[in-house]
Amino acid sequence: MNVKRLVVAASLAAVLATIGVAQEAKKAADKPAAAPPADFKLPAGWTQADLQACIAAGTPGANHERLTKDAGVWEGKNTMWMGPGSDPVKSDSKTTVTPMLDGRFVKLEMAGEMPGMGPYIGFAISGYDNVGKKFVSTWIDNHGTGLATGEGELSKDGKTLTWNYTFNCPITNKPALLRQIETVTGPGTKTLEMFGADPKTGKEYKMMVIELTKRK
């Protein structure tokens, strides 16, 4: 079984923190990048438009607020499948998120129990790349030594965030893909579905479903 992929799937699961942090994160998301001092001189060949483009690239906006508005502690009820057609395995998880760098990024820290493998701890940094026009994320955990990187796309109605992650599969020794679909189902609930390729057949299957409920 691909334990590394399951750990990545389980750990990438939630976007969360404290209520007070959520309020501060919203304020930070409206904070623009610092303007240069009055006596600042442009590098040779630069235009004022070049400078403004750099400032705009570093200014948090609505997509950054999207990552921080759900701040709080969410309890996760996980259902995992080790492979296609296998019996489901149940577990619990809890994730905390902390806004960073004036709301430009969020730090996710996840703790839980991996059935048959013991405790797991995961750590992610997620944000929105103003230049690339996409959500971006990285992930590490205590069940592997690799770094997973992802890109996300938000649906037009703002309810679904679809991530595509790349990591090195320990079974095939090749890069592998993980697809995660995060769907808002209510004011304080979300569902996350994870899909990945079976390393033996190469066919995609549903690896995990996590039902998230925000702690009051």
N, C-alpha and C positions, 0 to 999 in steps of 0.2 A: 504494500500500500504506500501511497505517496504522502508520508507524514508531513513533509515540509509544505506541500501545497495545502494540506488541510489546515496547518497552523497559520499559514498566510491568510487563508480564507476566513478562518475564525477570528484572527486578530484584526483584520482590516475592517472589522464589522461596525463600529459605532462612532457617532460624532457627538461628543458629550462634555459637560463640566458643571460648575455651580451656577445658581441663578444670578448671584451677584456678579460673577465673571461675565455672564451673558450681557448684562447691562453695560459693563465697561467695554466689552468687545464691540458693541454696536457704536459706542462713541468713538472708539479707536478706528473703526472702519471708515468713518467720515473724515479722518485726519489726513490731509494731503502730505506728500513728501515735502521736506523742507526746501524753501526757496534759497537760491544762492545769495551771498551777501552783495550789497550794493556795488562794491568795488571789484566784484568777480569779473575776470577777463576770460573770454572764450578761448579755447585752444585754437591753434592755427587751422584755418579751413572750416571751422565750425560756424554754423549760423544760429540765430536765436531759435529757429524752429527745431534744430537739433537738440538744443538744451531743453526746450519745452517737451520734446518727445521723451527724453530721459526722465523728466519730472513726472510726466503722465504715466510712464511705465512703473514708477514706484509709488503711485497713489492708489490706496485701497478703494474699492467701490462696492457695487451691489453684489458681485459674485463672491467677494471676500466676506461680506456680511452674511451671505447664504451659508457659509461654513461655520459662522459663530452664533447665528440666531437660535440654534437648537441647544445651546450650552445648557448643561445640567448633567445629572448622573442618570444613565439609562441602564436598566437591567435587561440582559439578553437571555432568551431561552433558545438554545441552539439545537438544531437537528442536523446531524452529519451522516453522510454516506461515504464509506471508505472506498467504494468502487461501484460501478454500474450494477444495479440489482442487489446490492448488499443490504443487510438490515440496518435501519436507522439507529444512530447512537445519540443519546441525549446528554446535554451538559449545560451549565450556566456560565455567564460571563458578565463582566462589568467594565465599562470603559469611561475614562475621564479625559476631557479635552481642555486645553488651556490656550487661549489666544496668545500669539507671540508677535513681537516687532510691530506694535501698534495695529494689530488686527490684520497684518499682511499674511500671516500663516497661523495654523493651529497645530498644537502638539497633542497627539492622542496617546494615551497610555492604557493598555488593556491588561486585565488580570483574569485568570480563570483556571479551569482544569481540563487538560487534554486527556480524554479517556484512554487508559492504557499507557500514557506517557508522563503523567504527573502534571504538576503546575506549569503554566506557561505565562510569560510576560511579553508583551509586544509594545513597540514604540514606533510612532509614525509622525511625519511632518507633512502637512497638506496645505495647499494654497491654490491661488488662481494666477496664472501667468498672463498679465495684461498684454504682453507682446505676442505670445503664442496663441492667445485667445482660447485657452483651455485650462481646466483644473489639472493640478499636478500633485503627486504624492510619492513618498518613499516609505518603506517599511522594513524593520528589523525585529527579530524576536530571539528568545532563548532556546529555540529548537533548530536553529540553523546559523550559518556564518555568512550567508549571502544577503544581498540588498535587493528588495523588490522595488520596482519603479512603475508608476501608473499615470495614466492620463484619463481625465473624466470629461463627460459632456452632459449638460443639463437640458432636460426637456423644455419645450416652449412654455408649458404650464408651470414649470418650476417644481414639480412634484417628484420627478424621477431623475436621479443622478446615476449615470452608467459609467463605470470604471473599467478600464482594460489595463491589467498589470502584467509585467514581464519579470520572470525570475528564472534561475537556473534549476532545473529539475534534477534531484540527486539520483533518480533511477535511470533516466535517459542520458544524463550528463549533457543536456542541450537546453537552450532557452525554451521556456514554456509560457503559456498564456493563462491568465485567470480573469474571468469576466464577473464583475459584481454589479448587481442592480439594486439600488437603494430607492425604495418607494415610500413616500409619506402616506400613511393610511389614516391619520387623525391628528388632532392638536398635540397629542403627546405619545404617538405611536408611529413606528416605522417597521417595514419588512425589508430584510436584505437577503438576496438570493445570490449564491455563488456558483459559477459554472467553470469547469476545467476539463482538459482532455485526459482520458484514461491513459496512463503511460504505456500500457500494454497494447491497446488497440488504436490509440490516437483519436478515439471518438469522444466528443464532448458529452458530459453528463452533469446533472445537478449534484453538487458536492455538499451544499449546506443551505439551510434556511434559518435565519435568525429573526425572531420576533422581539422587537425592542419596545420597552415601555419606560417613559421618562419618570424618574423618581420625583415625587412631590415634596 
